[in-house]
């Protein structure tokens, strides 16, 4: 007859997670949500070390654990070093969230090859290399890879030919990796946000006019980072154990309208710089913005 002490099961060790682009915006919310679910979290950043350390401090203050790691995701050498640190800190990896991304606005006819290649490097090649490194740590015991994509993996947008193309490729890569790695118990899923309000784009949303965004969204509002983070946390959990190879659109129903953000004639307008972009056509009418990722 077993006594009570013998019947006690050993505690399940916390899962180990890496979130790229985890220092701000959606990435920050994902890091905090995963930590609250009991995960240890690696907070990746490219240049903003202070923000990454602030995220880690929040995680620790709430009783969690993790570390920060710097890497340029356009560099295979940097990614290899990052994965080595993950293995050193955690001993392996259970969840990878490919969240980091890059975009700028450029007329396709004048788009520099360097910008096109950089979009592919950061938004496609980098996530593939991160996934490859993660899978090598997961192949013995399984794991989850969540790719943060965009509605622009399907919806075209003027000025974002390079960005949209890179996200469309990631959409297919998500399916291919899910198919190949299912035999290792590795699930690969995508999340495609629509208009999501962050600290980085809030001023631009208000400047352009919140009502212009909301009128195009069936749900009648802009989403928030916590909604994306909770979806990522669910997809990374055992509760989503039968979900792989698919992408969930968190867009307030926007994809059901199937609208392409065409904007004005690009050769007669000039895009400004910033985190959200809109153009003014020759007649002075402000046009629909490129939705921030």
C-alpha distance (Angstrom), angle and dihedral (degrees) to the residues before:
residue distance angle dihedral
X1 . . .
X2 3.82 . .
X3 3.76 118.9 .
X4 3.79 122.5 -137.4
X5 3.80 92.8 -98.0
X6 3.80 92.6 54.8
X7 3.80 90.6 49.5
X8 3.81 93.9 57.5
X9 3.80 111.0 106.1
X10 3.81 117.8 -137.8
X11 3.80 113.2 -103.3
X12 3.79 116.7 -94.6
X13 3.81 108.2 -113.2
X14 3.81 115.0 -117.9
X15 3.76 116.1 -96.7
X16 3.79 117.9 -107.8
X17 3.80 117.4 -129.6
X18 3.79 136.8 -176.8
X19 3.81 120.4 -159.5
X20 3.79 117.9 -169.6
X21 3.78 115.3 -147.6
X22 3.78 88.2 19.4
X23 3.79 99.1 148.7
X24 3.80 99.4 85.2
X25 3.79 147.8 1.2
X26 3.78 117.5 9.9
X27 3.82 91.5 -7.5
X28 3.78 92.5 57.0
X29 3.82 91.0 50.5
X30 3.81 90.5 49.6
X31 3.81 92.0 51.2
X32 3.80 92.0 51.3
X33 3.81 94.0 44.9
X34 3.81 93.3 49.8
X35 3.80 90.5 47.8
X36 3.81 90.4 51.4
X37 3.80 88.8 52.9
X38 3.81 88.6 58.7
X39 3.81 101.8 -94.3
X40 3.77 128.5 137.4
X41 3.79 106.0 -127.1
X42 3.78 133.8 -149.1
X43 3.81 107.3 -155.2
X44 3.79 110.1 -152.4
X45 3.79 122.4 -160.3
X46 3.78 135.8 172.3
X47 3.83 105.8 -154.6
X48 3.83 108.4 -19.5
X49 3.80 102.4 83.9
X50 3.80 93.5 159.6
X51 3.80 93.4 58.4
X52 3.81 91.7 46.6
X53 3.80 90.8 51.5
X54 3.80 89.2 49.2
X55 3.82 90.5 54.5
X56 3.80 90.6 49.0
X57 3.81 90.1 48.9
X58 3.83 89.3 54.8
X59 3.79 90.7 49.8
X60 3.81 92.3 50.5
X61 3.81 92.3 44.4
X62 3.82 88.6 57.7
X63 3.80 91.8 50.8
X64 3.79 98.5 -94.8
X65 3.78 133.0 122.9
X66 3.77 138.6 -139.5
X67 3.77 145.7 111.4
X68 3.80 140.7 -117.1
X69 3.78 125.3 -115.2
X70 3.79 132.2 -172.7
X71 3.80 123.2 -143.9
X72 3.78 140.0 152.1
X73 3.79 101.9 -132.3
X74 3.79 90.6 -154.2
X75 3.81 87.8 67.1
X76 3.80 122.3 76.0
X77 3.81 89.9 -161.3
X78 3.81 90.9 55.4
X79 3.81 91.5 48.4
X80 3.81 91.6 49.5
X81 3.82 90.2 52.0
X82 3.83 90.5 48.3
X83 3.81 92.2 51.7
X84 3.79 90.5 48.5
X85 3.79 89.1 54.4
X86 3.81 91.1 49.0
X87 3.78 90.4 53.8
X88 3.80 90.6 46.6
X89 3.82 94.4 48.7
X90 3.80 99.8 38.5
X91 3.79 105.1 18.6
X92 3.80 88.7 -126.6
X93 3.78 141.6 -10.1
X94 3.80 133.5 -97.3
X95 3.81 102.2 175.3
X96 3.80 132.6 27.5
X97 3.80 120.3 -172.3
X98 3.81 112.3 -165.9
X99 3.77 96.5 -157.2
X100 3.82 105.6 140.9
X101 3.79 117.6 101.6
X102 3.79 142.9 162.0
X103 3.79 134.5 -145.9
X104 3.76 142.7 160.2
X105 3.78 132.1 175.1
X106 3.79 120.7 -105.3
X107 3.77 135.9 153.4
X108 3.79 105.1 -109.4
X109 3.80 92.5 -131.0
X110 3.81 89.8 59.2
X111 3.81 98.6 31.3
X112 3.82 110.0 135.6
X113 3.78 113.9 -126.4
X114 3.81 88.0 -129.5
X115 3.83 90.8 61.5
X116 3.81 92.4 46.2
X117 3.79 91.0 51.0
X118 3.81 93.1 44.5
X119 3.81 90.8 54.2
X120 3.80 89.5 51.8
X121 3.81 92.4 44.8
X122 3.81 95.6 51.6
X123 3.81 100.6 31.7
X124 3.81 100.5 37.3
X125 3.80 116.6 9.4
X126 3.81 94.1 41.7
X127 3.82 94.3 51.0
X128 3.81 89.6 46.4
X129 3.80 91.8 53.1
X130 3.82 91.0 45.6
X131 3.81 89.7 49.6
X132 3.78 91.3 48.1
X133 3.80 91.6 51.2
X134 3.79 91.1 46.0
X135 3.81 93.2 48.2
X136 3.80 90.6 54.3
X137 3.81 87.5 58.9
X138 3.81 92.9 43.0
X139 3.80 103.1 43.6
X140 3.81 94.4 91.1
X141 3.82 97.4 50.1
X142 3.80 108.0 11.2
X143 3.77 132.3 -113.8
X144 3.78 146.1 -179.4
X145 3.79 132.9 -95.7
X146 3.81 117.4 -166.0
X147 3.80 117.5 -168.2
X148 3.79 117.0 -157.3
X149 3.79 103.5 -146.5
X150 3.82 129.1 160.8
X151 3.78 139.9 -118.8
X152 3.80 82.6 -104.1
X153 3.78 88.8 74.7
X154 3.81 81.8 81.8
X155 3.82 107.6 10.9
X156 3.84 112.8 72.1
X157 3.79 121.1 -139.9
X158 3.76 132.6 -168.6
X159 3.78 112.2 -113.3
X160 3.80 93.6 23.1
X161 3.80 103.4 75.7
X162 3.80 91.6 129.0
X163 3.81 94.4 44.8
X164 3.82 94.7 45.0
X165 3.80 91.2 47.4
X166 3.80 92.4 51.4
X167 3.80 92.1 49.7
X168 3.81 92.7 46.6
X169 3.80 88.3 53.3
X170 3.81 90.4 49.9
X171 3.79 89.0 52.6
X172 3.81 89.9 59.1
X173 3.81 92.7 39.9
X174 3.81 88.3 56.3
X175 3.81 89.8 56.9
X176 3.80 94.6 44.0
X177 3.80 94.9 49.7
X178 3.81 91.1 46.0
X179 3.79 89.2 53.9
X180 3.82 95.1 46.9
X181 3.78 98.7 41.3
X182 3.80 100.9 41.8
X183 3.80 88.6 94.2
X184 3.81 88.6 62.8
X185 3.79 92.7 51.4
X186 3.80 90.9 -107.8
X187 3.78 115.5 141.3
X188 3.83 119.1 -157.9
X189 3.80 118.6 -165.9
X190 3.78 137.6 165.2
X191 3.79 135.5 -136.8
X192 3.81 117.8 -161.3
X193 3.82 113.3 -167.1
X194 3.78 123.7 -160.2
X195 3.79 121.4 -163.0
X196 3.81 106.1 -12.0
X197 3.79 122.4 175.5
X198 3.79 116.5 -132.4
X199 3.79 136.5 167.0
X200 3.80 87.1 -100.7
X201 3.80 97.6 57.3
X202 3.81 104.3 27.9
X203 3.80 94.7 99.0
X204 3.79 92.0 48.7
X205 3.81 91.4 50.0
X206 3.78 91.2 52.7
X207 3.81 91.9 43.9
X208 3.79 93.5 52.0
X209 3.76 93.5 41.2
X210 3.77 124.7 -93.5
X211 3.80 90.3 -136.5
X212 3.82 91.1 63.4
X213 3.79 90.3 59.3
X214 3.76 95.2 42.0
X215 3.79 94.9 49.0
X216 3.82 89.8 61.1
X217 3.80 94.6 50.4
X218 3.82 118.6 79.5
X219 3.81 90.6 -145.1
X220 3.79 87.8 57.5
X221 3.79 96.9 -130.3
X222 3.79 145.2 70.0
X223 3.79 117.1 -103.2
X224 3.80 126.6 -118.8
X225 3.79 132.3 -131.4
X226 3.81 93.8 -112.8
X227 3.81 90.5 62.1
X228 3.80 90.8 55.3
X229 3.80 91.6 44.4
X230 3.81 93.4 52.0
X231 3.80 90.4 50.3
X232 3.81 91.2 50.7
X233 3.81 90.6 48.3
X234 3.80 90.9 51.3
X235 3.81 93.6 48.2
X236 3.81 89.7 49.3
X237 3.81 92.2 51.5
X238 3.80 131.5 86.9
X239 3.81 88.0 -110.0
X240 3.82 86.7 74.3
X241 3.80 93.1 46.1
X242 3.82 94.3 129.6
X243 3.80 95.0 48.8
X244 3.80 117.4 96.1
X245 3.79 138.3 135.7
X246 3.78 94.4 25.3
X247 3.81 133.8 104.3
X248 3.80 124.7 -139.6
X249 3.80 117.8 -147.5
X250 3.79 112.0 -143.6
X251 3.79 97.7 -171.6
X252 3.79 110.1 119.6
X253 3.80 89.8 -103.2
X254 3.80 95.2 -56.4
X255 3.82 93.3 133.5
X256 3.81 88.8 61.6
X257 3.81 89.2 66.2
X258 3.82 91.2 53.9
X259 3.78 92.3 -153.0
X260 3.80 120.8 165.6
X261 3.79 113.0 -145.3
X262 3.79 97.1 -129.1
X263 3.79 102.6 166.1
X264 3.80 124.0 -177.3
X265 3.79 128.5 -38.8
X266 3.76 101.8 -67.7
X267 3.78 98.0 -147.7
X268 3.80 89.9 62.6
X269 3.79 98.1 46.5
X270 3.75 137.5 56.3
X271 3.81 123.9 -139.4
X272 3.79 117.2 -135.8
X273 3.77 123.3 -138.1
X274 3.79 124.2 -104.2
X275 3.77 142.4 91.3
X276 3.80 93.2 -70.5
X277 3.76 123.1 35.4
X278 3.76 135.3 -154.5
X279 3.78 131.1 162.1
X280 3.76 133.7 -139.8
X281 3.78 113.8 -139.2
X282 3.82 122.8 -141.4
X283 3.79 90.5 -91.9
X284 3.79 91.1 56.5
X285 3.81 97.8 -111.4
X286 3.78 113.7 143.8
X287 3.76 111.8 -131.7
X288 3.76 135.5 -150.1
X289 3.82 113.0 -67.4
X290 3.73 126.1 -122.9
X291 3.74 101.6 -103.8
X292 3.79 112.1 -114.4
X293 3.78 116.2 -116.7
